[in-house]
Amino acid sequence: MKSNDLTVIAVAPNRWQVSALEDVLAAAQRVGGSAQARFGCLLLGHPEPERERLALEAGACTVWTLDPGEADAEDYEMWAAVALAALESSQLWSTPRRVVLLPPGAAGEELCARIAAGNGSVAAGRCEDIRVLDGQLQFDREGWGGRLSLSLITAANDLCACLRADKPSYPGRRMEARLMPLEHEPAPRPQRQIEYRETSEKLPPIESVKTLVCGGRGVNEAGFALLERLAEALDGSLAGSLPAVDAGMVPAYRQVGVSGKFVRPDVYFAVGVSGTPQHLAGISADTRIVALNSDPEAPIFRVADVGVVNDWETILPALLEALGPG
Ligand SMILES: Cc1cc2nc3c(=O)[nH]c(=O)nc-3n(C[C@H](O)[C@H](O)[C@H](O)COP(=O)(O)OP(=O)(O)OC[C@H]3O[C@@H](n4cnc5c(N)ncnc54)[C@H](O)[C@@H]3O)c2cc1C
């Protein structure tokens, strides 16, 4: 691959931590280095000379700046709209293939998905590596909660991704490096009616706890009431498999799995859950699983650290009694 076949652009809002900019510069250096391509940096928000200096010192050939005016750090809709407006500018692209990099982490991934949806590029999400081989963009990702490593090739010319690399190096400003402010009239925002409601839920979100108790199809309403008490007693939270959500035992935002959420608690109690790949994909490979299932052949026992073969009707009341009144 010749250097002029690929453009790498690191995108960072100035309202985000400066470490986000450094992370994305490190990623741009890595992708640019492996593809022998130059990289540029798009800084969004009020001009910050220190950040412009960092990007130039990291070796960006161009640093574009675009100031949309007032904006919250978490206003992803706005940052995505501004990034898309900037990325549409033909001034940024001089090559047939393009990689847009966002800072690694939840905010970067959110922006990555929105930008990819907006400009039709491939949303590679959280990548382990990105390279160009035989003229095609390739990227490595973890799959199934870190249990699989996937190498994917795309025939598309545009990729949008987050990549965690080491700290950036600062070899110094290139001779030809330049700072280029972009002009942009922000597009009118869609008018949305947003209604805020207080929730009566006592339990915290499933992504935030160290102990998660999950019920599956093998548990009925009475069992879920016990699981909720167990979650409270353990200072954790309550989740469900897809059939448990379908049966109305837990709300959809408490579903774990490939079409639910990805969780990484220290301990995961799987009760009446068989352990299908679609469910396990939502649990980090680093999490310790304690499984309670009446079927000794249930696949969950192949991945569980502790397995109890019994009915929840027998075990859960005894466990709650042993834990004592909360
Ligand atoms: C595209 C796609 C996406 C999907 N996404 C998800 C997802 O995000 N999350 C998800 O969970 N699933 C998902 N699924 C569904 C998945 O394939 C399984 O159907 C589901 O995970 C099974 O859930 P379960 O373990 O609760 O139920 P089951 O597989 O029916 O297991 C119930 C278990 O309960 C045990 N049991 C029964 N009675 C008792 C008792 N009294 N005491 C103790 N144990 C008992 C049984 O032995 C059994 O092992 C998806 C499927 C598809 C096709």
PDBQT file of the ligand as one rigid body, heavy atoms in Angstrom, charges set to zero:
ROOT
HETATM    1  C1  LIG A 401     -30.198 -13.358  17.278  1.00  0.00    +0.000 C 
HETATM    2  C2  LIG A 401     -30.421 -13.846  18.683  1.00  0.00    +0.000 A 
HETATM    3  C3  LIG A 401     -30.109 -13.011  19.729  1.00  0.00    +0.000 A 
HETATM    4  C4  LIG A 401     -30.279 -13.446  21.041  1.00  0.00    +0.000 A 
HETATM    5  N1  LIG A 401     -29.927 -12.611  22.061  1.00  0.00    +0.000 NA
HETATM    6  C5  LIG A 401     -30.017 -13.073  23.328  1.00  0.00    +0.000 A 
HETATM    7  C6  LIG A 401     -29.592 -12.270  24.425  1.00  0.00    +0.000 A 
HETATM    8  O1  LIG A 401     -29.148 -11.113  24.262  1.00  0.00    +0.000 OA
HETATM    9  N2  LIG A 401     -29.678 -12.771  25.669  1.00  0.00    +0.000 N 
HETATM   10  C7  LIG A 401     -30.173 -14.032  25.918  1.00  0.00    +0.000 A 
HETATM   11  O2  LIG A 401     -30.242 -14.425  27.089  1.00  0.00    +0.000 OA
HETATM   12  N3  LIG A 401     -30.605 -14.796  24.898  1.00  0.00    +0.000 NA
HETATM   13  C8  LIG A 401     -30.543 -14.351  23.632  1.00  0.00    +0.000 A 
HETATM   14  N4  LIG A 401     -31.003 -15.137  22.603  1.00  0.00    +0.000 N 
HETATM   15  C9  LIG A 401     -31.768 -16.351  22.955  1.00  0.00    +0.000 C 
HETATM   16  C10 LIG A 401     -30.886 -17.570  23.209  1.00  0.00    +0.000 C 
HETATM   17  O3  LIG A 401     -30.679 -18.284  22.019  1.00  0.00    +0.000 OA
HETATM   18  C11 LIG A 401     -31.563 -18.502  24.229  1.00  0.00    +0.000 C 
HETATM   19  O4  LIG A 401     -32.871 -18.801  23.789  1.00  0.00    +0.000 OA
HETATM   20  C12 LIG A 401     -31.640 -17.918  25.609  1.00  0.00    +0.000 C 
HETATM   21  O5  LIG A 401     -30.388 -17.400  26.009  1.00  0.00    +0.000 OA
HETATM   22  C13 LIG A 401     -32.066 -18.988  26.608  1.00  0.00    +0.000 C 
HETATM   23  O6  LIG A 401     -32.374 -18.348  27.806  1.00  0.00    +0.000 OA
HETATM   24  P1  LIG A 401     -32.474 -19.165  29.149  1.00  0.00    +0.000 P 
HETATM   25  O7  LIG A 401     -31.127 -19.745  29.479  1.00  0.00    +0.000 OA
HETATM   26  O8  LIG A 401     -33.101 -18.273  30.157  1.00  0.00    +0.000 OA
HETATM   27  O9  LIG A 401     -33.536 -20.285  28.829  1.00  0.00    +0.000 OA
HETATM   28  P2  LIG A 401     -33.359 -21.855  28.564  1.00  0.00    +0.000 P 
HETATM   29  O10 LIG A 401     -32.324 -22.115  27.547  1.00  0.00    +0.000 OA
HETATM   30  O11 LIG A 401     -34.729 -22.398  28.310  1.00  0.00    +0.000 OA
HETATM   31  O12 LIG A 401     -32.797 -22.410  29.946  1.00  0.00    +0.000 OA
HETATM   32  C14 LIG A 401     -33.566 -22.482  31.109  1.00  0.00    +0.000 C 
HETATM   33  C15 LIG A 401     -32.734 -23.257  32.127  1.00  0.00    +0.000 C 
HETATM   34  O13 LIG A 401     -33.408 -23.265  33.359  1.00  0.00    +0.000 OA
HETATM   35  C16 LIG A 401     -33.151 -24.516  33.986  1.00  0.00    +0.000 C 
HETATM   36  N5  LIG A 401     -34.205 -24.733  34.977  1.00  0.00    +0.000 N 
HETATM   37  C17 LIG A 401     -35.499 -25.068  34.747  1.00  0.00    +0.000 A 
HETATM   38  N6  LIG A 401     -36.166 -25.174  35.914  1.00  0.00    +0.000 NA
HETATM   39  C18 LIG A 401     -35.268 -24.891  36.895  1.00  0.00    +0.000 A 
HETATM   40  C19 LIG A 401     -35.355 -24.844  38.317  1.00  0.00    +0.000 A 
HETATM   41  N7  LIG A 401     -36.515 -25.051  38.952  1.00  0.00    +0.000 N 
HETATM   42  N8  LIG A 401     -34.250 -24.526  39.011  1.00  0.00    +0.000 NA
HETATM   43  C20 LIG A 401     -33.057 -24.290  38.378  1.00  0.00    +0.000 A 
HETATM   44  N9  LIG A 401     -32.913 -24.333  37.027  1.00  0.00    +0.000 NA
HETATM   45  C21 LIG A 401     -34.018 -24.616  36.297  1.00  0.00    +0.000 A 
HETATM   46  C22 LIG A 401     -33.166 -25.492  32.846  1.00  0.00    +0.000 C 
HETATM   47  O14 LIG A 401     -32.438 -26.663  33.188  1.00  0.00    +0.000 OA
HETATM   48  C23 LIG A 401     -32.495 -24.699  31.742  1.00  0.00    +0.000 C 
HETATM   49  O15 LIG A 401     -31.096 -24.954  31.698  1.00  0.00    +0.000 OA
HETATM   50  C24 LIG A 401     -30.822 -14.729  21.293  1.00  0.00    +0.000 A 
HETATM   51  C25 LIG A 401     -31.144 -15.555  20.226  1.00  0.00    +0.000 A 
HETATM   52  C26 LIG A 401     -30.956 -15.127  18.930  1.00  0.00    +0.000 A 
HETATM   53  C27 LIG A 401     -31.292 -16.036  17.801  1.00  0.00    +0.000 C 
ENDROOT
TORSDOF 0
